[in-house]
Amino acid sequence: MSETTAPVTASPAATAPVTSASAASSRTAVAEAAPTRGRRRARAALRAVQVLLALFFGIASALPKLIAHPTAAEAFDKIGWGSAGMYTIGALELAGAVALLVPVLQSLAATALSGLMVGAFVVQLSVFDGENAATPLILMVPLVLIAWARRGHNAELVAWLRRQG
């Protein structure tokens, strides 16, 4: 034998006779493991989408409003809401961004941000002639998915609120 090859020996598991019960249990274990891996991947993907949305709402959307960036101030003046409306919407977006990252608040945050996006869509159509009307609609798709997928946390939130009250 050469130095790079090792002798092949059969392990006891490999030489054990396969019974129908052991074959069935191994098929069941494989069948149960596949959806678990798939669910784990789906949860991880959804979590990644949540983080990306939180970054978008916190940095790209809320921050310009909260620092009164000229483009944000100009847009809110055109709407007629002024700086009070700009700071309010910015604070709501920032709160939603943070809440998207808190497990018990995820579904509620996604629902609330979806509501803000409905308002943004209406404003885009009515004030800005639909110039960027697709953006809120695009953002609503993953938000609604998050709200639905994380809806189980709503019961935890309600239970926590009842304990506090």
GIBELKA-V396598 format. One line per field, one symbol per residue. phi: phi as a letter, one per 40 degrees, with the letter a starting at -180 (. if undefined). A space follows every 10 residues. Layout:
phi: ???
This chain:
phi: .cccbbccbc cdcccccccc cccccccccc cccccccccc cccccccccc cccccccccc bcdccccfdd cccccccccg cgcccccccc cccccccccc ccdcbdcccc cccccccccc ccccccbbfg dbccdccccc dcccccdccb cccccccccc ccccc
